[in-house]
Amino acid sequence: MKKTILITALTAGLLSPLTIASDLAQSIKDDYQNRLGAMFRDFHINPELSTAEFRTAKKLASALRSDGFKVTEGVGGTGVVALLENGPGPLVMMRGDMDGLPLKEKSGLEYASNAVQQDPITGNTVSVMHACGHDVHITSLIGTAKQMSENRDQWSGTLMLIGQPAEERLMGAKAMMEDSLWQRFGKPDYALAFHVSAGLPAGLVNVQEGAPFAGADTVDIIVHGVGTHGASPHAGKDPVLLGSQIVVALQTLVARELPPRQPGVVTVGSFHSGTKHNIISDSAHLQLTVRNTNLETRDKLLAGIERIALNLGRAAGLPEDKLPEVIVSTENTPPTVNDDQMVRRLKKVWQNQLGDNKVVSISSQGMGAEDFPYFTTDPAIASVYFSVGGTSTQDLAAAKAGGPAIPSHHSPLFKIEPQPAVISGVHATVAALLDLMPVN
């Protein structure tokens, strides 16, 4: 059916949304068979680390250019920005992140990664794999570009597709913004992103109001002490004991200072001190991750960490110039907060296009973080971050029945069912874009 006939039939009420969705799904499926499947495998076999996504960015840019987009490379490092102008209307941005992780893949896939790369940040040579599904994201971005380019008579406005580097280090979005992203290419009226989820059945779309991802801060506490012999603790100030008191006291922040229905996490992931059994060292180093779903909670947790560390140092008898140091890293991100009205709007679109049984609103049980809000928080942009399922129903059922557990994201065993994940990612994105950019 030609596009003009398709639009006329839809306007006249002759075709249902599910019929249109079926045609779109078939077009995306054909593209997967002809092109996207091979692209996914290539991205999966050739992952690259944060800030070093040179090959990935070039391949992505080339694919977007082939569909008529005006592409700029090297934005914020290896970032890619692609624009397709198509008459008057809103500017809408869709982001796909590109980077892999420093892991040796053990998924057993016949197209598993054997890549090795020097980490440009640490200098270490490490194995690399796509252990978080970013290969799905950029493959879907390419599929979205083709559908939007070939169906320009069905939308009006300007589409911006972003290939973002260094999401895993929470650096890439900030770097692109610091490279004058909106000043150079225009500030979007709406912004979208999605993440493939190993915990959801392949093809399912999950969208929720509120904060689908937490804000995250990296915090270091340097505990100073006075070194002495382990047999003479009275002659020094034990930083291990003081550090242990700080670790225990930090847990009261969430348990006793946040409202019971207000989520927050303070995790001490590392505690290092000393060199030998019978030496009380003169310092200890604690490394923390702090998670929240709003900026007020963030401020309360960070202030509480500093208050506890400093005052326990005072209680231990340390002088003011030897109190613990609390260092909040610049490697952080605000919470990802969806626009609730936009969530409700797009959820209806997806239910009409994909079917009610393919769209859910399941809240995350964890406090994973994303750097997407650097694009959408300041200045504020109406945005929706959704998830697409990535694991077969058979594997999920087997795991529920006591079989092999579904490997988590960031696991060397991580794997995704690429075809249904990519097709659903493209379908959901295109449906959302067509609704946000209607023909005037």
SEZA-772552 format. One line per 8 residues: number of its first residue (from 0); their letters; for each residue z, x, y of N, C-alpha, C, O. Coordinates in steps of 0.05 Angstrom, whole numbers. Example, Ala and Ser with C-alpha at 12.3 -4.5 7.8 and 13.67 -1.06 7.14 Angstrom:
<atoms>
0	as	156:264:-114:156:246:-90:156:264:-66:169:285:-66; 142:257:-45:143:273:-21:157:258:1:161:268:23
</atoms>
This chain:
<atoms>
0	mkktilit	0:17:-24:0:0:0:0:17:25:17:35:28; -19:13:43:-20:29:67:4:23:85:16:2:83; 10:43:102:34:40:119:33:16:137:52:1:140; 9:11:149:7:-12:168:11:-38:154:24:-56:164; 0:-40:130:4:-64:114:34:-67:106:45:-89:106; 46:-44:99:74:-43:92:92:-54:114:110:-70:110; 87:-44:139:103:-52:162:99:-82:167:118:-97:173; 73:-91:167:67:-119:172:81:-137:152:92:-158:158
8	altaglls	80:-129:127:92:-145:105:123:-146:109:135:-167:105; 135:-124:117:164:-123:122:171:-141:145:190:-157:144; 155:-139:167:160:-156:191:158:-185:184:174:-202:194; 139:-192:167:135:-220:160:155:-230:139:155:-253:131; 172:-212:130:192:-220:110:181:-222:82:193:-234:65; 158:-209:77:145:-211:50:157:-190:31:155:-194:7; 169:-169:42:180:-148:25:210:-146:30:218:-146:54; 226:-142:10:255:-139:13:261:-110:19:244:-92:14
16	pltiasdl	284:-104:31:292:-76:35:292:-60:10:285:-36:11; 299:-72:-13:299:-57:-38:271:-49:-47:267:-29:-59; 251:-66:-40:223:-60:-46:214:-36:-30:202:-17:-40; 221:-36:-4:214:-13:13:229:12:3:217:33:2; 254:8:-4:270:31:-14:257:42:-40:257:66:-44; 247:25:-57:234:34:-81:210:51:-75:205:71:-88; 194:42:-56:170:58:-48:178:85:-37:166:106:-44; 199:86:-20:209:111:-9:220:129:-31:214:153:-31
24	aqsikddy	236:117:-49:247:133:-71:225:145:-88:228:168:-97; 204:130:-94:182:141:-110:168:164:-96:161:184:-108; 164:161:-69:152:182:-54:168:208:-55:158:230:-57; 195:204:-52:213:228:-54:213:240:-82:213:264:-85; 213:222:-102:212:232:-130:187:248:-135:187:269:-148; 164:238:-125:139:253:-128:141:280:-114:131:300:-125; 153:280:-90:155:306:-76:173:325:-91:169:349:-91; 194:314:-105:211:331:-121:196:344:-144:198:368:-149
32	qnrlgamf	180:327:-157:164:338:-180:143:358:-171:138:378:-185; 131:353:-148:110:371:-138:119:396:-124:105:416:-124; 143:395:-112:150:416:-94:180:422:-92:189:445:-94; 196:401:-88:225:405:-82:240:417:-106:258:433:-102; 233:409:-130:247:420:-153:244:450:-155:263:465:-160; 220:460:-150:215:489:-151:229:503:-128:240:525:-130; 230:489:-104:244:501:-81:274:503:-87:287:523:-80; 286:482:-99:314:483:-106:320:507:-124:339:522:-119
40	rdfhinpe	304:509:-145:309:532:-163:307:559:-149:322:577:-155; 287:561:-131:284:586:-117:309:592:-99:319:614:-99; 318:571:-85:342:575:-69:366:582:-86:382:599:-79; 368:569:-110:391:574:-127:391:602:-139:412:615:-140; 368:611:-146:365:638:-158:369:660:-138:377:682:-145; 363:654:-112:364:674:-91:384:667:-69:375:664:-46; 409:664:-75:429:657:-55:434:681:-36:430:704:-44; 444:676:-12:451:697:6:477:691:20:484:667:24
48	lstaefrt	492:712:27:519:709:38:518:700:67:497:702:81; 541:691:77:544:683:104:535:705:124:542:728:121; 519:697:143:507:713:165:485:731:155:473:746:171; 478:730:129:456:746:118:436:729:103:424:738:83; 431:705:113:413:686:99:384:690:109:371:671:117; 375:714:108:349:721:120:326:709:105:309:696:117; 325:713:79:303:701:62:305:671:62:284:657:65; 329:660:59:332:631:59:322:619:85:308:599:84
56	akklasal	330:630:107:322:619:133:292:620:137:280:601:147; 280:642:128:251:644:131:236:624:114:216:612:123; 246:620:89:233:600:72:236:572:83:218:556:82; 260:566:93:265:540:105:248:535:129:236:514:132; 246:555:147:230:553:171:201:548:164:187:532:177; 191:562:144:163:559:137:157:531:126:136:520:133; 175:520:110:171:494:100:172:473:122:156:454:121; 189:476:141:191:456:163:167:458:181:157:438:191
64	rsdgfkvt	157:482:186:132:485:202:109:471:188:92:459:201; 108:472:162:85:461:147:84:430:150:63:418:145; 106:418:158:107:389:163:106:382:192:112:360:200; 97:401:209:91:395:237:114:399:256:112:391:279; 136:410:247:159:414:265:155:440:281:143:459:272; 165:439:306:167:463:322:192:478:315:214:467:320; 190:502:304:213:516:292:220:540:308:203:556:315; 246:544:313:257:568:325:276:581:305:294:568:295
72	egvggtgv	272:606:300:290:621:282:309:639:298:305:643:322; 329:649:284:347:668:296:367:656:316:376:670:334; 373:631:313:392:617:331:420:622:321:427:613:299; 437:635:336:464:641:327:465:659:303:483:656:286; 446:677:302:444:695:278:420:688:262:397:695:270; 424:675:240:401:667:222:395:637:223:380:627:206; 406:624:243:402:595:244:374:586:250:359:601:263; 366:563:240:340:552:243:342:525:258:358:508:250
80	vallengp	326:520:278:325:495:292:296:485:292:278:499:301; 292:461:282:265:449:280:265:422:294:282:406:290; 245:419:312:242:394:327:216:381:321:195:393:319; 217:354:319:193:338:316:195:315:337:211:296:334; 179:317:358:179:297:379:159:274:371:137:279:363; 169:250:374:153:227:365:157:203:384:165:181:375; 151:207:409:153:186:428:181:182:440:199:199:434; 185:161:456:211:157:468:232:148:448:226:136:428
88	gplvmmrg	257:154:455:279:146:437:300:167:435:299:187:449; 320:163:418:343:181:417:335:208:403:316:210:389; 352:228:409:350:254:395:372:253:374:395:250:379; 363:257:349:381:255:326:380:281:310:358:292:304; 403:292:304:405:318:290:415:313:261:433:297:256; 402:328:243:411:329:215:415:358:208:397:375:212; 438:365:197:444:393:190:445:398:160:455:381:145; 435:421:152:438:431:125:448:459:126:437:476:140
96	dmdglplk	470:466:111:480:493:112:467:510:90:459:499:69; 466:536:94:448:553:78:462:574:60:450:583:41; 487:581:66:498:605:54:510:600:26:519:578:19; 511:622:11:523:622:-16:551:635:-14:561:640:7; 562:640:-38:589:651:-40:590:677:-57:573:681:-74; 610:694:-52:612:719:-67:624:715:-95:648:721:-99; 608:704:-113:617:698:-140:595:706:-160:572:704:-154; 604:714:-184:585:719:-206:582:692:-221:601:682:-232
104	eksgleya	557:682:-221:553:656:-233:556:656:-264:545:674:-277; 571:637:-274:576:634:-303:570:606:-312:583:596:-331; 552:592:-299:546:564:-304:531:560:-330:532:538:-342; 517:580:-340:501:577:-364:474:566:-359:458:562:-378; 467:559:-334:441:549:-327:419:570:-332:424:593:-328; 396:561:-341:375:581:-346:363:592:-320:350:612:-321; 369:579:-298:361:589:-272:385:600:-256:385:599:-231; 406:609:-270:430:619:-257:424:643:-240:405:658:-246
112	snavqqdp	439:647:-219:435:669:-201:446:696:-213:468:696:-225; 430:717:-210:439:744:-216:439:761:-191:439:786:-193; 439:748:-168:436:762:-143:460:779:-137:483:772:-143; 455:802:-124:476:820:-114:469:827:-86:446:832:-79; 489:828:-68:483:832:-40:507:846:-27:530:843:-36; 501:863:-7:523:875:8:532:855:29:517:845:46; 558:849:29:570:830:48:570:843:75:583:864:79; 555:832:95:554:844:121:581:844:136:584:858:156
120	itgntvsv	600:828:127:625:826:141:645:845:129:660:859:144; 647:847:102:666:865:89:654:892:82:669:911:79; 628:893:79:615:918:70:614:921:40:602:940:30; 627:903:25:628:905:-4:602:895:-16:590:876:-6; 594:907:-39:572:897:-54:582:878:-75:599:885:-92; 572:853:-75:583:832:-91:561:815:-104:539:814:-94; 568:801:-126:550:781:-137:551:757:-118:570:752:-104; 528:741:-119:526:718:-101:515:694:-116:498:697:-133
128	mhacghdv	527:671:-111:516:646:-123:520:623:-104:536:624:-85; 504:602:-108:508:577:-94:529:561:-109:522:545:-127; 554:565:-103:576:551:-117:587:528:-101:609:518:-107; 572:518:-81:581:496:-66:559:476:-59:563:456:-45; 535:481:-70:514:461:-67:497:463:-42:483:444:-36; 499:485:-28:483:487:-3:453:488:-10:436:482:7; 446:496:-34:418:495:-42:408:467:-43:385:462:-38; 425:448:-51:418:419:-50:413:411:-21:394:396:-15
136	hitsligt	430:420:-3:429:411:25:403:419:38:390:403:51; 395:445:35:371:454:48:346:444:35:325:439:48; 347:440:8:324:428:-5:320:399:5:297:391:9; 342:385:8:340:357:18:331:357:47:316:338:55; 338:377:63:329:379:90:298:381:91:285:369:108; 287:397:73:258:400:71:245:374:62:224:366:73; 257:360:43:247:334:34:248:314:57:229:297:59; 269:314:72:271:296:95:249:301:116:237:282:126
144	akqmsenr	244:326:121:223:333:140:196:321:132:181:311:149; 189:323:107:164:312:97:162:282:101:142:272:111; 183:268:93:183:239:95:181:230:124:166:211:130; 196:243:141:196:235:170:169:242:183:159:227:200; 157:264:175:132:272:186:109:253:178:92:247:194; 110:245:153:89:228:142:92:198:149:74:182:144; 115:191:161:120:163:168:127:160:197:146:146:205; 112:174:214:118:174:243:114:146:256:125:141:277
152	dqwsgtlm	98:129:243:94:102:254:118:84:249:118:61:259; 139:94:235:162:78:229:187:85:245:208:74:242; 184:105:264:206:113:280:197:124:307:174:131:310; 216:125:325:209:136:352:233:151:363:256:143:361; 227:174:374:248:192:385:243:220:378:220:228:373; 263:237:377:260:265:370:280:272:348:304:267:350; 269:284:327:286:292:304:291:322:305:272:338:309; 316:329:303:324:357:302:336:363:275:357:351:267
160	ligqpaee	324:382:260:335:391:235:346:419:239:333:436:250; 371:423:229:384:449:233:391:461:206:403:449:189; 382:486:202:390:503:180:413:521:190:408:540:205; 437:515:182:460:529:193:470:552:175:473:548:151; 475:575:186:486:597:171:517:596:170:529:581:185; 528:611:152:557:618:152:576:595:153:597:597:166; 570:573:140:589:551:138:614:559:122:636:552:129; 609:575:101:632:583:84:652:600:98:675:602:89
168	rlmgakam	644:613:119:663:629:135:671:615:161:685:626:178; 663:590:163:670:573:187:662:587:213:676:587:233; 638:600:212:629:616:234:602:606:245:596:609:269; 585:594:228:557:589:235:553:569:257:537:574:275; 567:546:255:563:525:275:572:535:302:559:531:322; 595:549:303:605:560:328:585:580:340:581:581:364; 574:597:322:555:617:332:530:604:344:519:614:364; 520:583:331:497:569:342:503:556:369:487:556:387
176	medslwqr	527:544:371:535:532:397:538:554:418:531:549:441; 549:577:411:552:599:430:525:610:438:522:624:459; 504:604:423:477:613:429:462:590:445:438:589:445; 478:574:459:468:553:477:450:533:463:428:526:472; 459:524:439:443:506:423:434:481:438:410:475:439; 453:466:449:445:441:463:430:446:489:412:431:496; 437:468:503:423:474:528:394:481:522:376:475:538; 388:494:500:361:503:493:344:481:481:320:479:486
184	fgkpdyal	357:464:465:341:445:448:348:415:454:335:398:443; 368:410:470:375:383:476:400:374:461:404:382:438; 417:359:474:442:349:462:436:323:447:426:304:459; 442:322:421:435:298:405:451:273:414:473:275:424; 439:250:410:453:225:413:469:218:388:490:205:390; 459:227:365:472:223:340:469:248:323:450:264:326; 489:252:305:488:276:288:496:267:259:514:251:255; 482:279:240:487:273:212:490:299:195:479:320:203
192	afhvsagl	504:297:174:505:318:154:515:306:128:529:285:128; 509:319:105:521:310:80:528:334:63:518:356:67; 545:328:43:553:349:24:550:337:-4:559:315:-9; 538:352:-22:537:344:-50:565:347:-62:579:366:-55; 572:329:-80:599:329:-91:598:329:-121:586:312:-134; 611:350:-133:611:352:-162:629:330:-175:627:325:-199; 647:318:-159:665:298:-169:654:270:-170:668:252:-179; 630:266:-160:618:239:-159:593:238:-177:580:258:-181
200	paglvnvq	587:214:-188:563:212:-204:538:217:-188:536:209:-165; 519:231:-200:495:239:-186:481:214:-176:477:194:-190; 473:215:-150:459:193:-138:476:174:-122:465:158:-106; 502:176:-125:520:158:-110:524:169:-82:525:193:-78; 525:151:-62:530:158:-34:558:150:-27:566:126:-31; 574:168:-17:602:162:-9:604:167:21:598:189:31; 614:147:36:618:150:65:644:136:72:650:114:62; 660:148:89:686:137:96:691:139:126:681:157:140
208	egapfaga	706:120:136:715:121:164:737:143:166:749:151:146; 742:151:191:763:171:195:753:199:190:731:206:198; 769:216:177:764:244:174:758:251:145:776:254:129; 732:254:138:725:262:111:732:291:104:736:298:81; 734:308:125:743:336:121:764:343:141:765:333:164; 782:360:132:805:368:149:797:390:169:777:404:165; 814:394:189:813:418:205:828:440:191:846:434:175; 821:464:196:833:487:182:838:510:201:822:516:218
216	dtvdiivh	862:522:198:869:547:212:878:568:193:891:562:173; 870:592:198:880:616:183:902:629:200:897:637:223; 925:632:188:948:643:203:960:666:187:963:665:163; 967:687:201:981:711:190:1009:713:203:1012:709:227; 1029:719:186:1056:724:196:1063:752:188:1064:759:164; 1068:769:207:1078:797:202:1108:797:205:1118:792:227; 1122:802:183:1151:802:183:1161:831:185:1155:847:167; 1175:837:206:1185:865:209:1213:867:197:1229:847:198
224	gvgthgas	1219:890:187:1246:895:176:1254:923:181:1242:937:198; 1275:932:168:1285:959:170:1286:970:141:1301:960:125; 1270:990:135:1268:1000:108:1293:1016:100:1305:1029:116; 1299:1014:74:1322:1028:64:1320:1030:33:1301:1020:22; 1339:1043:21:1340:1045:-8:1347:1018:-20:1364:1003:-8; 1335:1011:-42:1341:985:-55:1370:983:-63:1380:960:-66; 1384:1005:-67:1413:1005:-75:1431:1002:-51:1455:999:-54; 1420:1003:-27:1436:1001:-2:1424:981:17:1417:988:39
232	phagkdpv	1422:956:9:1409:936:26:1423:932:52:1411:923:72; 1450:938:53:1465:934:78:1456:953:100:1461:949:123; 1441:974:92:1433:994:111:1406:987:125:1397:1001:143; 1394:965:117:1368:957:128:1366:928:134:1387:913:134; 1342:918:139:1336:890:142:1313:884:123:1291:894:127; 1318:867:103:1299:863:82:1277:843:90:1283:819:93; 1252:851:94:1231:833:102:1222:815:79:1211:793:84; 1227:823:54:1220:805:32:1238:781:31:1228:758:28
240	llgsqivv	1264:785:35:1282:762:36:1276:744:60:1275:720:57; 1272:756:83:1265:740:107:1239:725:103:1236:702:110; 1219:739:92:1193:726:87:1196:703:68:1183:682:71; 1213:706:47:1217:685:28:1231:661:41:1224:638:35; 1249:666:59:1262:644:74:1241:629:91:1242:604:94; 1223:644:103:1202:632:119:1184:614:102:1177:592:110; 1176:625:79:1158:609:60:1171:582:54:1158:562:55; 1197:583:46:1210:558:38:1213:539:62:1208:515:60
248	alqtlvar	1220:550:85:1225:533:109:1199:520:119:1199:498:130; 1176:534:115:1151:523:124:1144:497:110:1130:480:122; 1154:493:86:1147:469:71:1161:444:83:1153:422:77; 1181:448:100:1194:426:113:1177:414:135:1182:391:144; 1157:428:145:1140:418:166:1126:393:158:1126:373:173; 1113:393:135:1099:370:125:1119:349:114:1116:325:118; 1139:359:99:1157:341:85:1176:326:104:1184:303:99; 1183:339:127:1204:327:143:1197:324:173:1212:312:188
256	elpprqpg	1174:335:181:1167:333:210:1142:316:215:1138:306:237; 1125:313:194:1102:295:197:1109:267:187:1124:265:168; 1098:246:199:1102:219:188:1092:218:160:1072:231:153; 1105:203:142:1097:203:114:1068:196:109:1056:205:89; 1055:180:126:1027:173:122:1008:191:137:984:186:138; 1018:212:150:1002:231:165:997:256:148:1016:271:143; 972:261:139:968:284:121:969:311:136:962:313:159; 978:331:121:978:358:131:985:377:108:997:369:89
264	vvtvgsfh	976:402:111:981:422:90:988:448:103:975:457:122; 1009:461:93:1016:489:100:1019:504:74:1039:500:60; 1000:521:68:1000:536:43:1001:566:49:986:576:64; 1021:579:36:1022:608:38:1007:619:14:1016:617:-9; 983:630:19:966:639:-3:970:668:-11:961:676:-32; 984:683:6:988:712:0:1014:721:12:1021:714:35; 1028:738:-3:1053:750:6:1054:779:-4:1056:783:-28; 1052:798:14:1051:826:6:1073:841:20:1077:839:44
272	sgtkhnii	1086:858:5:1107:876:16:1114:897:-4:1114:892:-29; 1121:921:6:1133:941:-11:1114:957:-29:1090:950:-32; 1125:979:-40:1109:997:-57:1123:1004:-83:1110:1015:-101; 1149:999:-85:1164:1009:-108:1189:992:-113:1199:979:-95; 1199:993:-138:1221:976:-146:1246:980:-129:1259:960:-121; 1252:1005:-122:1278:1010:-109:1275:1018:-80:1292:1032:-69; 1254:1008:-67:1251:1012:-38:1249:985:-24:1232:969:-31; 1267:981:-5:1264:958:13:1245:966:35:1252:984:51
280	sdsahlql	1223:953:37:1202:962:56:1210:953:84:1230:940:89; 1193:962:103:1199:955:131:1181:933:142:1181:928:166; 1165:921:124:1148:899:134:1138:882:110:1138:891:88; 1131:857:116:1118:839:97:1096:824:112:1098:820:136; 1076:816:97:1053:803:108:1048:777:93:1042:777:69; 1049:754:107:1044:728:96:1017:718:107:1011:722:131; 1001:706:89:975:695:98:975:665:91:980:657:68; 969:649:111:971:620:108:944:606:114:928:616:129
288	tvrntnle	940:583:101:920:564:110:935:538:118:953:529:105; 926:527:141:939:504:153:918:482:156:897:488:168; 922:458:146:902:437:146:913:412:160:937:406:159; 895:397:173:903:373:188:879:354:190:857:362:184; 884:329:198:862:310:202:860:301:231:844:284:238; 877:312:249:874:307:278:887:330:293:903:345:282; 879:333:318:888:355:334:918:354:341:930:375:344; 929:330:342:958:328:347:974:340:324:994:355:329
296	trdkllag	966:334:300:979:346:276:976:376:276:995:391:270; 952:385:283:947:414:284:967:428:303:980:448:296; 970:417:327:988:429:346:1017:429:336:1031:449:340; 1025:407:324:1052:406:314:1057:426:291:1078:439:291; 1038:429:273:1042:448:251:1042:477:261:1059:493:253; 1023:484:279:1023:512:289:1047:519:305:1058:541:303; 1056:500:321:1081:505:337:1105:507:318:1122:524:323; 1106:491:297:1128:493:278:1128:519:263:1150:530:258
304	ierialnl	1105:529:256:1104:555:242:1116:577:259:1132:593:249; 1108:577:284:1118:598:302:1148:595:306:1163:615:306; 1158:570:310:1186:565:314:1203:574:290:1223:587:294; 1194:568:266:1209:575:242:1209:605:239:1231:617:233; 1186:618:242:1185:647:237:1203:662:257:1218:680:250; 1200:655:283:1216:669:303:1246:665:300:1261:684:302; 1254:640:295:1283:635:295:1296:643:269:1320:649:269; 1281:644:247:1293:656:223:1296:687:226:1314:699:216
312	graaglpe	1277:698:242:1281:727:249:1306:731:265:1320:751:261; 1311:713:284:1335:716:300:1360:712:282:1380:726:285; 1359:692:264:1381:687:246:1387:711:228:1410:715:220; 1367:727:222:1370:750:205:1381:774:221:1387:795:210; 1384:770:247:1395:792:264:1375:812:275:1383:833:284; 1349:805:274:1329:823:285:1330:822:316:1334:801:327; 1326:845:329:1323:845:358:1298:830:367:1280:827:351; 1297:822:392:1274:806:402:1247:821:398:1227:808:393
320	dklpeviv	1247:848:401:1222:862:398:1214:867:369:1193:879:364; 1231:858:350:1224:861:321:1221:834:307:1220:832:283; 1219:812:323:1217:786:311:1189:783:297:1170:797:305; 1187:766:277:1161:762:264:1139:755:284:1143:741:304; 1115:765:278:1091:759:294:1074:738:280:1069:740:256; 1067:717:295:1050:696:284:1023:698:297:1020:695:321; 1002:702:281:975:707:291:957:685:280:953:683:256; 946:669:298:927:648:291:899:659:294:890:666:316
328	stentppt	884:660:272:857:672:272:837:654:286:841:630:289; 816:667:295:793:652:307:776:639:285:758:624:291; 781:646:259:766:634:237:779:607:231:795:605:212; 772:587:246:784:560:243:763:539:250:741:545:258; 771:514:246:753:492:252:769:467:257:790:462:244; 760:450:276:773:424:279:767:405:256:750:412:239; 782:383:254:775:364:232:748:350:237:740:347:260; 735:343:215:710:328:217:717:298:218:727:287:199
336	vnddqmvr	712:286:241:720:258:245:695:241:249:680:245:268; 690:222:231:667:204:233:671:183:254:693:175:260; 649:175:266:648:152:284:649:127:267:630:121:253; 671:112:269:675:89:251:654:68:254:645:57:234; 645:62:278:625:42:283:598:51:270:584:35:258; 592:77:272:568:87:261:569:87:230:549:82:216; 593:93:219:597:91:190:591:63:180:576:60:160; 602:43:193:597:15:184:567:8:186:557:-6:169
344	rlkkvwqn	555:17:207:526:12:211:509:24:189:493:10:176; 514:49:183:498:63:163:505:54:135:488:54:117; 530:47:130:537:37:104:521:12:96:513:9:74; 517:-6:116:501:-30:111:472:-22:105:459:-33:87; 462:-2:120:434:7:115:432:18:87:413:11:73; 450:34:78:449:46:52:453:25:30:440:27:9; 470:6:34:473:-15:14:448:-31:11:440:-39:-11; 434:-37:34:408:-51:32:387:-35:19:370:-45:4
352	qlgdnkvv	387:-9:25:365:9:15:370:18:-14:352:19:-30; 395:25:-20:401:38:-46:413:18:-65:412:23:-90; 425:-4:-55:440:-22:-72:470:-20:-69:480:3:-66; 484:-42:-70:513:-42:-66:527:-23:-85:547:-10:-78; 517:-21:-110:531:-5:-130:526:24:-127:538:40:-141; 510:32:-107:504:61:-103:519:72:-78:516:95:-72; 534:55:-64:548:63:-40:577:57:-42:585:34:-47; 594:77:-38:623:73:-40:637:86:-16:625:100:0
360	sissqgmg	663:80:-14:680:92:7:705:102:-6:725:88:-8; 704:127:-16:726:139:-31:738:161:-14:724:180:-6; 764:159:-8:777:180:8:781:205:-9:788:203:-33; 778:228:3:783:253:-11:813:257:-17:830:249:-1; 819:269:-40:846:275:-47:855:302:-38:878:310:-40; 836:318:-27:843:345:-18:840:347:12:836:327:26; 843:372:22:841:377:50:820:399:56:825:418:71; 797:397:43:776:415:48:767:414:77:769:394:90
368	aedfpyft	756:436:86:748:438:115:718:444:117:705:453:98; 707:438:141:679:441:148:677:451:176:695:445:193; 656:466:183:653:473:211:633:456:226:627:461:249; 623:434:214:606:415:227:617:405:253:601:401:272; 643:400:256:653:389:281:649:407:305:652:397:328; 642:432:302:635:448:325:611:438:339:607:442:363; 594:424:324:570:411:335:577:385:350:564:377:369; 598:371:341:602:343:348:627:337:364:630:314:374
376	tdpaiasv	645:356:368:671:351:380:671:355:410:681:339:425; 659:377:420:660:384:448:633:395:457:627:418:453; 615:378:469:620:350:476:619:331:452:607:337:432; 631:308:455:633:289:433:605:276:428:592:267:447; 598:276:403:573:264:394:579:245:371:593:253:352; 569:220:372:573:202:350:560:213:324:537:220:324; 576:216:303:566:229:279:578:217:254:598:203:255; 563:221:232:572:213:206:567:235:186:545:246:184
384	yfsvggts	588:243:172:586:263:150:591:248:124:613:236:121; 572:248:106:575:233:81:572:251:57:565:275:60; 576:241:34:574:256:9:553:243:-10:549:219:-9; 541:260:-27:522:251:-47:532:262:-74:537:286:-76; 533:245:-94:542:253:-120:524:273:-133:499:273:-128; 535:291:-150:519:312:-161:523:318:-191:511:337:-201; 539:301:-205:544:306:-233:535:282:-249:539:259:-241; 524:287:-273:514:266:-289:537:248:-299:560:257:-302
392	tqdlaaak	531:222:-302:552:203:-312:562:211:-340:585:206:-347; 544:223:-356:552:231:-383:573:253:-381:593:252:-396; 569:273:-364:589:295:-361:615:285:-350:636:293:-359; 614:266:-331:638:255:-320:653:239:-341:678:240:-343; 639:223:-357:651:208:-378:664:226:-399:686:220:-409; 650:247:-406:660:266:-426:686:279:-416:705:283:-431; 686:287:-390:710:299:-379:734:280:-379:756:288:-385; 728:254:-372:750:234:-372:761:229:-400:784:223:-403
400	aggpaips	744:233:-420:752:229:-448:765:253:-461:771:253:-484; 770:274:-445:784:297:-455:765:321:-461:774:341:-471; 740:318:-454:721:340:-458:722:361:-436:742:362:-422; 702:377:-434:702:398:-414:705:387:-386:692:367:-378; 723:399:-370:728:391:-343:703:396:-325:688:415:-331; 700:380:-305:678:384:-286:685:408:-268:706:407:-255; 669:430:-268:676:453:-252:677:445:-222:660:430:-213; 697:455:-209:700:449:-180:681:466:-163:669:485:-173
408	hhsplfki	678:457:-139:664:474:-119:679:500:-117:703:502:-119; 663:521:-112:673:549:-109:682:561:-136:696:581:-137; 674:548:-158:679:559:-184:654:573:-194:632:565:-188; 657:595:-209:634:608:-221:619:591:-241:596:597:-249; 632:569:-250:620:550:-269:606:527:-256:594:510:-269; 607:526:-229:596:503:-214:567:499:-220:551:517:-222; 560:473:-223:532:466:-226:527:437:-218:546:421:-218; 503:431:-210:495:405:-200:471:395:-215:454:411:-223
416	epqpavis	469:369:-218:444:356:-228:425:354:-204:427:335:-188; 407:373:-201:392:374:-175:374:351:-169:373:342:-146; 360:340:-189:340:320:-182:352:295:-170:344:287:-148; 371:282:-183:383:258:-171:398:264:-145:398:247:-127; 410:287:-143:425:294:-119:406:298:-95:411:287:-74; 384:313:-99:365:318:-78:351:292:-70:349:286:-46; 343:276:-89:329:251:-83:347:232:-67:338:220:-48; 372:229:-76:390:212:-61:397:223:-34:400:208:-14
424	gvhatvaa	399:250:-32:405:262:-6:382:256:14:387:250:37; 358:259:5:335:254:22:333:224:29:329:217:52; 336:207:9:334:178:13:354:168:33:348:153:51; 380:176:29:401:167:47:396:177:76:400:163:95; 387:202:78:382:214:104:360:200:119:362:192:142; 337:196:105:314:183:117:321:154:125:313:145:147; 335:140:108:343:112:114:360:111:139:356:94:156; 378:130:142:396:131:165:379:138:190:383:126:211
432	lldlmpvn	361:157:188:345:165:211:327:142:221:324:138:245; 315:128:202:297:106:210:313:84:224:302:71:242; 338:80:216:355:60:230:364:69:257:365:54:276; 370:95:260:379:106:286:356:110:306:361:112:330; 332:111:296:309:116:313:287:95:309:265:101:300; 293:70:316:274:49:311:250:50:330:252:62:352; 228:39:322:204:38:339:210:18:362:218:-4:357; 204:27:386:209:9:409:189:-13:411:190:-30:429
</atoms>
